[in-house]
Amino acid sequence: ALIHRVAPGTVEGMKYGLPSFGDLCAFASQKNYMALYVCEGDIVKAHLAQLGKVSCGKGCIRFKRLTDLNLSTIESILREILKLRKQGIGPSCSR
């Protein structure tokens, strides 16, 4: 619901074997955590202090429970990424 609120009309699908929401983000379920892939390391890094009890990679946010995520920060991150996509700037992991 959060993703659709940020980006109404975003098409859900599969990319690289992961459930994805257009070029905005994707999810993966690993053995010990879930991961939200946003492929924008600079944006994730800028919000690191507000993210809470999560582990971050270059373009992913790893969490064990949904309650570990600061959803207002995730919303801010997704809105910043959406601005990039609207400017025609694709995911940094594919640039």
C-alpha positions in Angstrom: 0.0 0.0 0.0 2.9 2.4 0.8 4.5 1.9 -2.6 1.2 2.4 -4.4 0.5 5.6 -2.3 3.9 7.0 -3.3 3.7 5.9 -7.0 0.1 5.3 -8.0 -0.2 3.2 -11.2 3.2 1.5 -10.6 3.0 -1.9 -12.3 3.9 -4.9 -10.2 5.9 -7.6 -11.9 9.0 -9.7 -11.8 12.5 -8.5 -12.6 15.6 -10.6 -12.1 13.4 -13.2 -10.4 12.3 -10.6 -7.7 8.8 -9.1 -7.1 9.2 -5.6 -8.3 7.4 -2.3 -8.6 8.5 -0.8 -12.0 11.9 0.7 -11.7 11.1 2.0 -8.2 12.0 -1.0 -6.1 12.0 -4.8 -5.6 11.8 -7.3 -2.7 13.6 -10.5 -1.9 13.1 -13.0 0.9 16.4 -14.4 2.1 17.0 -17.0 4.7 17.6 -14.6 7.6 16.1 -11.4 6.3 13.9 -9.5 3.8 15.5 -7.0 1.5 14.1 -3.9 -0.2 16.2 -3.2 -3.3 16.1 0.5 -4.4 19.4 0.6 -6.3 20.1 4.1 -5.1 22.9 3.9 -2.6 23.4 7.6 -2.2 19.8 8.1 -1.2 19.8 5.2 1.2 23.1 6.5 2.7 21.5 10.0 3.2 18.7 8.4 5.3 20.8 5.9 7.2 20.4 7.5 10.6 16.6 7.6 10.3 16.2 4.0 9.0 16.4 2.3 12.4 17.3 -1.3 13.1 18.2 -2.3 9.6 21.3 -3.3 7.6 22.0 -1.6 4.4 24.0 -2.4 1.3 24.8 -0.2 -1.7 21.3 -0.2 -2.9 19.3 -2.4 -0.5 17.8 -2.2 2.9 17.7 -5.5 4.8 15.3 -6.1 7.7 14.0 -9.1 9.8 10.5 -7.7 10.5 8.4 -5.1 8.9 8.3 -3.4 12.3 12.1 -2.9 12.1 11.5 -0.4 9.2 10.8 3.3 9.7 8.1 3.4 7.1 8.0 7.2 7.0 11.7 7.1 6.0 11.1 4.4 3.5 8.4 6.6 2.0 10.8 9.6 1.8 13.4 7.3 0.1 10.8 6.1 -2.4 9.6 9.6 -3.2 13.2 10.7 -3.9 13.7 7.7 -6.2 10.5 8.5 -8.0 11.7 12.0 -8.7 14.8 10.5 -10.4 12.7 8.1 -12.5 10.4 11.0 -13.6 13.5 12.9 -14.7 14.4 9.8 -16.8 17.3 8.7 -14.5 17.2 4.9 -14.3 18.4 2.8 -11.4 22.0 3.4 -10.5 22.6 -0.4 -10.4 22.0 -0.4 -14.2 23.9 2.7 -15.1 
